[in-house]
Amino acid sequence: MRAEFAAKMFGLMFMLGALLFVIGYAVGVYLLGASPIAAISGALVFAFIINFISYYFSGSMVLRASHAKIVSESEAPRVHRIVSELAQRAGIPKPKVAIVDSPQPNAFATGRNEKNAVIAVTTGLLTTMNDNELMGVLGHETGHIIHHDILIATVAASIATAISYLGYMVEFALLFGGFGGNMRREGEAFGLLGATLLAPIGALFIQMALSRSREYYADEASARLTGRPDYLISALTKIEAYIRAGAPMKANPSTSSLWIANPFRGGLSGLLSTHPSTPDRIARLKKIAKEMGMYLE
């Protein structure tokens, strides 16, 4: 498991680092007028810094991007009680709890490892779920923690956010003629603009490849930890209904892969989803229930 995790982590850092390198090189050569050698050196340093920051500070970055606030046991006793019980069953330290003030029912887990993990839930989740459904959702997020998914997903989200913001900066600079008028040809401007537009899409595809299988594993973890796959089935059904009805989410779209269900639907985000479909997830949970001696309709 640790070898597989290390391989995934290395592959993720390499692929997203490569995207950062390409953008950094293009900015250095075409916008700043640097020589190719200087641009390569600068791009390598830039990619390393972003990867370093993402590894060590990705958890806090994602919490800020999602407008999540860490809460005490007295502020959210219901969530703390269930999280504590699930952590004990899973044999991990109790994660911190955060609340996102958003009407859409949803949740995610973040943090570098089990010792500094955070499970965040929206206010919408707390108002729409009964205790059994809430346990199913929190069991899913606990599954991400015990499978070491949270670092991979959080780093992917934070680097994708950096790529997106860098793309916006480049587009803004090109709109006003580049940095100091260093663009030499119109073709360079269009090439750089195309790269900055395509880079976030590339980051999304990388997130998709990592995310979909993770959700199935976390769903199964919830079923095993709670002993009741139907808890999560009921929760996913409700969450899907609220998202389809247009319940809003106050968070950065680059964090979409972290949530238990993709909070941003419509357009490309609907076609290029970071999550498997809810019907597929429910079908798998029903198979797991059957293995556990439960027969659900």
N, C-alpha and C positions, 0 to 999 in steps of 0.2 A: 504493500500500500504506500509506504514512504517513498519507494523508488518510483512508483507511478506518479505520485504527487510531485516529486522533484522534476521528473521529465516534463510533466504538464506545465509546471511553473517556468522551467527553462524555455520551453517552446513559446509560451505566452510572452515572456519578457523579450525573447528574440524577435518575434513577429511584430509586436507593437513597437519595440525599439527600432526596428527597421523602418517602420512608418515614420517615426519621429525623425530618424536620420535623414530620410528622403526629403521631408519638409524642411528640416534645418539646413540641409545642403542647398536646396533651392532658394531659400531665403537668403543664405549667405552669398550665393553667386549672383542671383538675379535681382535681388532687392538691395543688398548692401554693397554689391560690386566687389566682393572678396575674390581672391584667386581660388581656383579649385582645391589646391592643397589646404589653404586656410579654411575654406568652407567645409572640407572633410573633417579637419581637426575640430572645428567649432561644432559641427553636427554631432560628432562622436561624444564630445563633452556634454552637449545639450541632451542627447538621448540618455547618457549615463545619469545625469542629474535628475531628469524626470523619472527614470526607473527607480533610482535610489529614493527619491521623495515618495513615489507611489508605494514602494515596499514598506517604508517605515511609517508613513503618515496617511496611508490610504484610508484607514478606518475613520479617522477624524475628518478627512476630506469628504468622504461619502456621507457622513452624518450631516455635515454642513450643506452639501449639495441637496440633501433630502429634507433639510430644515427639521432634523430630528433633535429632540432635547432629552438628555439623560434624566431619568426620574428616580426618586427614592421609593422605598417600599411603602411609605405612608402616602405617597402621591398616586401609586398604581398598585394597590395590594393584590388585586385579582390577577394581574399579569405576573407579578413577582411570585405569587404562590404557585402558579402553574409552571413557570420557568424553573423554579427551585425543585419542584417534584420531578420534572423531566430531566434536569441536569443530574439529579441523584440517580435516576434510573440509568442514564447514559454513562455515569461514572466520570463526569467532567466538572470543573469548577462552575459555579453558577454564573452565567453571563449577566452583564449589566442590561438594564431595560431602558429603552428610549421610546418616546412618543412623537409621532408626526401628526400635526394638526391638519388633517385632510379628510374630507368626507368619504373618499373612496376606501372601502375595506381592503387592506393589503398589509404586507409585512416583509421584512428582510432581516438577514443577519450579516454582520460585518466584523472586522477585526483581523489582526495579524495571526492569531492563534487562539487556542482554547482559553488561555489565561487572560486575554484582553478582549474576548468576544462581546459583542453587543447584539441584542435582538431588539429590533424596532418594530412597532406596530402603529397603525394609524388610528386616529380617534374613530374613524368610520368602522374599523374592524371591531373595536370595543363595543360600539353601539348596535352592531348588526349580528354579532355572533353570540350564541349561548356558550356556556362553559365548555361543553363537549367539543363544539366546533373550534373554539379558541384553542383548546388543547391540541386538536388536530393540526392547526396552523403552526402553533409553537413547536409541536413535535417535528414538523417539516423543517423549521428553521434550526432546531437543535440537530437535525440530521445533517444539515450543511456544515455545522460546526464540527461534528465528530468525523465527518468525511474530509475535513480540511478543505472544503470548497470555498470558504469565506475569503481566504487570502487571494486565491486565484480570481474569484469573481470581483473582489473589491479592487485589486490591482488593475484588472481589465477595465473596470468602470472608471477608475481615476485617470488612467492613461488615456482612455477614450475621451474623457472630459477635457484633458489637456490638448489632445489633438483637435477637438472641436473648437476650443477657444483659440488655439493657434490659427486654425483655418479662418475664423472670424476676423482675427487681427490682420491676416494677410489680405483677405478680401477688402477690408476697410482701407488698408494702405494702398492697394491697387486702385481702388475707387478714386483716391486722391492723388494718383500719380506716382505711387511707390515711395520708398524711403529716400528722400534727397535726390530724386530724379535719376537713380542708378539703373533703371531699366534701359537696356540697349536696343531691344527690338520688340515690336508688338507681339510677335510670336512667343517671346519669352513670357510676357505678361499672361497671355492666354494659357500657355503651358503650366505656369505656376498656379494660376487660378484653377485650372482643371485638377491639378494634383491636390490642392487644398480642399476641393469639393469632393474628390473621390476618397481621400484619406479617412474621413469619418465613416464612410460606407465600408471601407476595408476593415476598420476597427470593429464595426458592427458584425461583419461576417465572422471575425475571430471570436467575438463574444458568443455568437450563435453556436459555433462549433463546440465551445466549452460548456455552454449553458444547458442545452436541451437534455443531455444525458444526466447532468447533475440533478435536474428537477425530478426525474424518475427515481433516482437513488434516494433523494431526500423524502419523496412521497413514501417510499417503502420504509424508510427509517421511522417516519411518523406512525405508520401502521404497526410496526414492531414495538416501538416504544410505548404507544398508548394501548396496544392490543385491540384497537378498534379502527379499522380502515374506514368505517362508515363516518367517523367523526370528520376526517379530512374530505371525504366525498361530499358531505353536506356543506362544508365550508367552501370548497372550490366551486360548487354549484351556485352558492350565493354570491361569491366574489365575481364570478363570470357574469352573472346577471347584472350586477351593479356597474361593472365596467362597460358592458354592452349598452346599458342605459345612459352612459355618458357621465358617470360620476367622476368629477375632476380629481386630479392628483397634483399636489404642489411639490414637484421635485424636478430635477434635471433629467431630461430624457436619456442621457448617457448612463443613468443608473438602472435602466429598465431590466437588465439581466439579473439584478439582485433580488427583485421582488418575487413573491411567491407566484404572482400572475403578472403578465406584462401590463403595466398600468396605462400604456399609451397605445391606443388602437386607432386604426384608420390610416390611409395612405400607405407609405412604404413600411411603417412600423407594423402594420397589420400583415403585410405580405412577408416581411423579413423578421418574423417574430423570434425573440430569444428564448421562447418557451414552446414546449410541445402543446398541442391543442388540449383543452380541458376534457373533451370527450375521450381522448386517448389516455389521459392520465387517470380518469375515472375507471376506464375499462381495465387498466393495469391494476388499480387498487382493488377492483372486484375480483380479479384473479388471485391476488394476494389474500383477500378475505376468504376465498374458497379454500386456499391452502391452509388457512388457519381454522377451517371448519365452520366458517360463516358463509351463508348463502344470501347474497343481496340481489334484489331485483334490478 
